[in-house]
Amino acid sequence: MSDNLLKEIIKPGALLAGFALLGTIALAFIYNLTLPQVEANERAATLKQLNVLVDSQTYDNDLLASKQTLPAADFGSAEDVTVYRASKQGLPVAALFIVSAPDGYSGKIRLAVGIRADQTLAGVRVLAHKETPGLGDKIDADKHPWILSFADKSLQNPTAAGWAVRKDGGEFDQFTGATITPRAVVNATKRTLDWSAQHFATLFTAIPTSAGVQP
C-alpha cells in the first residue's frame, strides 16, 4: 500500500476523531456552565414541594441543608427515606418525610409526609406514581381532593383501627374500582406516623442552624 493511499485512509478517521474530541469538550463546558443553574432550579423545585406542607414563614433554618437519610426498612419503604427538618429559633416545627409506599397497584408510590412537632399531620402529597389513570391516580391532589383529608390527622385521630380504608374497616375512603392504591398511601402514612412518634425528638438533636430558606 502506498504512503499516499494510507494517508487518504487515515485522514477521514483523524478528522472524525478531532470533531468528536471537540464535541466532548464543548459538551463538558456547557455542562459545567449550566450546572449551577440546574442545581438552583432543583433546589427551588424541592422547596416548593415541601412548602406546600409547611409554610416557609413557620421555620427559619435552611430546610434543604437539614436533610437526613433514614433506612427504608424502618418505614417499610421501597427506598431509603429522606427527611427534612424544619425548625424556628432552634425549636422543632415539622419533619417532612419522603417515603415510597412499595405496594401500589402499579408499583411504588412516592409520598411527602409532613408531621408537625405535636405529631399531627401537616399533610400528605404524592410526588410520583404509576397508578391507573382515572382510577388510582385520584391520589394526586391535582386530580382529586382525597389526599387533602390527611391534614391534621394523627395516631389518635383516627384511632389505630381507623387507619385503614373503609373496605378494611377503617375511616379512609377508597376509590370505586381502586382500593389497593389508597390502601398503600394510608398504610405508608401510618407507618411514618408510628416512626415519628418514637423518634421525632432525636431528629432535631443535631441539625444545621443556619437561617435562610433561599433557593
C-alpha positions as CSV (number, residue, x, y, z in Angstrom):
1,M,0.0,0.0,0.0
2,S,1.4,3.4,-1.0
3,D,2.0,6.2,1.5
4,N,-0.4,8.4,-0.3
5,L,-3.2,5.8,-0.2
6,L,-2.5,5.2,3.5
7,K,-2.8,9.0,4.2
8,E,-6.1,9.2,2.4
9,I,-7.5,6.3,4.5
10,I,-6.2,7.8,7.8
11,K,-7.2,11.4,7.1
12,P,-11.1,11.0,7.5
13,G,-10.6,9.0,10.7
14,A,-8.4,11.6,12.2
15,L,-10.9,14.3,11.3
16,L,-13.7,12.4,12.8
17,A,-11.7,11.8,16.0
18,G,-10.9,15.6,16.1
19,F,-14.6,16.5,15.8
20,A,-15.6,14.0,18.5
21,L,-13.0,15.4,20.8
22,L,-14.1,19.0,20.2
23,G,-17.7,17.9,20.7
24,T,-16.9,16.3,24.0
25,I,-15.0,19.4,25.2
26,A,-17.9,21.6,24.2
27,L,-20.5,19.4,26.0
28,A,-18.3,19.4,29.1
29,F,-18.0,23.2,29.0
30,I,-21.8,23.7,28.6
31,Y,-22.5,21.2,31.4
32,N,-20.2,22.9,33.8
33,L,-21.6,26.3,32.7
34,T,-25.2,25.3,33.3
35,L,-24.7,23.1,36.4
36,P,-25.2,25.9,39.0
37,Q,-28.4,26.9,37.4
38,V,-29.7,23.3,37.2
39,E,-28.9,22.8,40.8
40,A,-30.6,26.1,41.8
41,N,-33.7,25.0,39.8
42,E,-33.8,21.6,41.5
43,R,-33.4,23.2,44.9
44,A,-36.2,25.7,44.2
45,A,-38.5,22.8,42.9
46,T,-37.8,20.7,46.1
47,L,-38.5,23.7,48.4
48,K,-41.7,24.4,46.5
49,Q,-42.9,20.8,47.1
50,L,-42.0,20.9,50.8
51,N,-43.5,24.3,51.4
52,V,-46.9,23.0,50.2
53,L,-46.9,21.1,53.5
54,V,-45.1,23.6,55.8
55,D,-45.2,27.3,55.1
56,S,-41.8,28.8,54.8
57,Q,-42.8,31.6,57.2
58,T,-43.1,29.0,60.0
59,Y,-39.4,28.0,60.1
60,D,-36.1,29.9,59.9
61,N,-33.5,27.2,59.2
62,D,-32.1,26.1,55.8
63,L,-34.6,23.3,55.1
64,L,-32.6,21.6,52.4
65,A,-29.4,21.6,54.4
66,S,-31.2,19.8,57.2
67,K,-31.7,16.7,55.0
68,Q,-31.1,13.3,56.6
69,T,-31.3,9.8,55.1
70,L,-33.1,7.0,57.1
71,P,-33.2,3.3,56.5
72,A,-36.0,2.1,54.2
73,A,-36.7,-0.9,56.5
74,D,-37.7,1.3,59.4
75,F,-40.6,2.6,57.4
76,G,-41.5,-0.4,55.2
77,S,-40.5,1.9,52.4
78,A,-39.4,0.8,48.9
79,E,-36.5,3.2,49.1
80,D,-34.4,4.9,51.8
81,V,-36.3,7.7,53.4
82,T,-35.2,11.3,53.2
83,V,-36.3,13.6,56.0
84,Y,-36.1,17.4,56.0
85,R,-36.3,19.1,59.5
86,A,-37.9,22.5,59.8
87,S,-37.2,24.5,63.0
88,K,-37.6,28.0,64.2
89,Q,-35.2,29.6,66.7
90,G,-33.8,26.1,67.3
91,L,-37.2,24.6,68.2
92,P,-38.7,21.8,66.1
93,V,-41.6,22.8,63.8
94,A,-42.1,19.8,61.5
95,A,-40.4,16.9,59.9
96,L,-41.0,16.3,56.2
97,F,-40.5,12.6,55.1
98,I,-40.1,11.4,51.6
99,V,-41.2,7.8,51.6
100,S,-42.1,5.3,49.0
101,A,-45.1,3.0,49.5
102,P,-44.0,-0.3,48.0
103,D,-47.5,-1.7,47.4
104,G,-49.3,0.5,44.9
105,Y,-51.3,-1.2,42.3
106,S,-48.8,-0.4,39.6
107,G,-45.6,-0.1,41.7
108,K,-44.2,2.2,44.3
109,I,-45.8,5.5,45.2
110,R,-43.5,8.3,46.3
111,L,-45.0,10.5,49.1
112,A,-44.2,13.6,51.0
113,V,-45.5,13.2,54.6
114,G,-45.3,16.3,56.8
115,I,-45.5,15.8,60.6
116,R,-45.7,18.7,63.0
117,A,-43.9,18.8,66.4
118,D,-47.2,18.0,68.1
119,Q,-47.4,14.8,65.9
120,T,-50.3,15.9,63.8
121,L,-50.1,15.7,60.0
122,A,-49.3,18.9,58.2
123,G,-50.4,16.9,55.1
124,V,-49.5,14.3,52.6
125,R,-48.8,14.7,48.9
126,V,-48.0,12.2,46.1
127,L,-44.7,13.1,44.4
128,A,-44.6,10.3,41.8
129,H,-46.7,7.2,40.9
130,K,-47.7,4.9,38.0
131,E,-51.2,4.3,39.1
132,T,-54.1,3.7,36.6
133,P,-55.4,7.0,35.0
134,G,-58.9,7.7,36.0
135,L,-58.8,5.3,39.0
136,G,-55.7,5.1,41.1
137,D,-54.4,8.5,40.0
138,K,-57.0,10.2,42.2
139,I,-54.3,10.2,44.9
140,D,-52.9,13.1,43.0
141,A,-54.0,16.4,44.6
142,D,-54.4,18.0,41.1
143,K,-57.0,15.4,40.2
144,H,-59.0,14.7,43.4
145,P,-59.2,16.2,46.9
146,W,-58.9,12.8,48.6
147,I,-55.2,13.3,49.7
148,L,-56.2,16.5,51.4
149,S,-58.1,14.5,54.0
150,F,-54.9,13.6,55.8
151,A,-54.3,17.1,57.1
152,D,-54.5,17.4,60.9
153,K,-54.9,13.6,61.4
154,S,-52.7,11.8,64.0
155,L,-52.3,8.4,65.6
156,Q,-55.2,9.4,67.9
157,N,-57.4,10.8,65.2
158,P,-58.4,8.4,64.0
159,T,-57.5,5.6,66.4
160,A,-55.3,2.7,65.3
161,A,-58.3,0.7,63.9
162,G,-59.4,3.7,61.8
163,W,-56.1,3.9,60.0
164,A,-57.3,1.8,57.1
165,V,-59.6,2.2,54.1
166,R,-63.3,1.7,54.7
167,K,-63.2,-1.7,52.9
168,D,-60.8,-2.9,55.6
169,G,-62.9,-1.4,58.5
170,G,-61.1,2.0,58.6
171,E,-62.1,5.6,58.2
172,F,-60.5,6.5,54.9
173,D,-62.4,6.4,51.7
174,Q,-61.3,4.3,48.8
175,F,-62.0,4.9,45.1
176,T,-64.5,3.0,43.2
177,G,-62.6,0.2,41.4
178,A,-59.3,1.1,43.1
179,T,-58.8,0.0,46.7
180,I,-55.2,-1.0,46.5
181,T,-53.8,2.4,45.7
182,P,-55.4,4.4,48.6
183,R,-54.7,1.5,51.0
184,A,-51.0,1.8,50.1
185,V,-51.0,5.5,50.8
186,V,-52.9,5.1,54.1
187,N,-50.5,2.4,55.3
188,A,-47.4,4.3,54.4
189,T,-48.6,7.4,56.1
190,K,-49.5,5.4,59.3
191,R,-46.0,3.8,59.3
192,T,-44.4,7.2,59.1
193,L,-46.5,8.5,62.0
194,D,-45.6,5.4,64.0
195,W,-41.9,6.0,63.4
196,S,-42.2,9.7,64.1
197,A,-44.0,9.1,67.4
198,Q,-40.9,7.2,68.7
199,H,-38.1,9.1,67.1
200,F,-39.2,12.7,66.4
201,A,-37.2,14.4,69.2
202,T,-33.9,12.7,68.2
203,L,-34.3,14.0,64.6
204,F,-33.7,17.5,65.9
205,T,-30.7,16.9,68.2
206,A,-28.2,18.0,65.6
207,I,-29.4,19.9,62.6
208,P,-27.8,22.8,60.7
209,T,-28.9,26.0,62.4
210,S,-28.1,28.5,59.6
211,A,-31.0,30.8,58.9
212,G,-32.5,31.4,55.5
213,V,-34.5,29.4,53.1
214,Q,-33.5,30.9,49.8
215,P,-33.4,28.6,46.8
